[in-house]
Amino acid sequence: MAEENAQPLNYIPEVILKKRKNSEAWALRKKEQFQMRNFQSKKTKDYIKKPEDYVLEYRNKEVDFIRMKRRVKRKLPGVLPTNPKPLIIIRIQGKKDMHPSTRKVLHSLGLRRIFGAVFVRPSAGVLAKLQKVEPFVTYGYANLKSIKDLIYKKGNTRIEKRTVPLTDNNIIEQELGKFGIVCIEDMVHQIDNLGPHFEEVVKFLWPFELNKPAEGLRGSKTLFKDGGDTGNREDLINELINKMN
């Protein structure tokens, strides 16, 4: 008797369920787009900064300049190794809290963007520059695998104001053939061994544009040796390169 009085379950057609799901997904997308427009609108010229924003930005830049002058007075870190390897420098910090003098040093190293990376020959002059921009970069000695991975996967050059990937050895031969460098392997050899044409190869390469690592950076300006992100990582820089490549 109870079974005869039981109410039948309401059946919802599959078409309606799909429509509901699509409507919910559409609503979520619209919400994300709205939030993104609000975020981007703050970056446009129409966004008016508050006076306290300018004050904070100015103070941060002045603090950066004072700290840079203090770092310059310190003794240069360590002695150059007797069998040096190429240094790779990665910019991991630096926006509004950077003094123009700091930005100028970064630009002289070819680091105009966050997560940009360049190879340099170790020298006292380079170490002095790194000391000035220490809170905004991390660096270390690149091994052969890292050098190959970077050039093969992210190697670019600049031709007629255009960024061109190194997918054709003819491009390399045209620019570096006069130095006996005709392919990527020749470039790798020059960088890994700090060859006589190291500077020509590095100048030919456009700064590498690395990916933000899913893990490995905490946004800290504390030195790596003290548990932060910045400064000298020595051979451990290769682990970070692997995460950002």
Stockholm file with secondary structure:
# STOCKHOLM 1.0

chainA/1-245         MAEENAQPLNYIPEVILKKRKNSEAWALRKKEQFQMRNFQSKKTKDYIKKPEDYVLEYRNKEVDFIRMKRRVKRKLPGVLPTNPKPLIIIRIQGKKDMHPSTRKVLHSLGLRRIFGAVFVRPSAGVLAKLQKVEPFVTYGYANLKSIKDLIYKKGNTRIEKRTVPLTDNNIIEQELGKFGIVCIEDMVHQIDNLGPHFEEVVKFLWPFELNKPAEGLRGSKTLFKDGGDTGNREDLINELINKMN
#=GR chainA/1-245 SS CHHHHCCCCCCCCHHHHHHHHHHHHHHHHHHHHHHHHHHHHTTSTTCCCCHHHHHHHHHHHHHHHHHHHHHHHSCCSSCCCSSCCCEEEEECCCSTTCCHHHHHHHHHTTCCSTTEEEEECCCHHHHHHHHHTGGGEEEEECCHHHHHHHHHHHCEEEETTEEEESCCHHHHHHHHGGGTCCSHHHHHHHHHTTCTTHHHHHHHBCCEECCCCSSSCCSCCSBGGGTSSBEEEETTHHHHHHHHC
#=GC SS_cons         CHHHHCCCCCCCCHHHHHHHHHHHHHHHHHHHHHHHHHHHHTTSTTCCCCHHHHHHHHHHHHHHHHHHHHHHHSCCSSCCCSSCCCEEEEECCCSTTCCHHHHHHHHHTTCCSTTEEEEECCCHHHHHHHHHTGGGEEEEECCHHHHHHHHHHHCEEEETTEEEESCCHHHHHHHHGGGTCCSHHHHHHHHHTTCTTHHHHHHHBCCEECCCCSSSCCSCCSBGGGTSSBEEEETTHHHHHHHHC
//
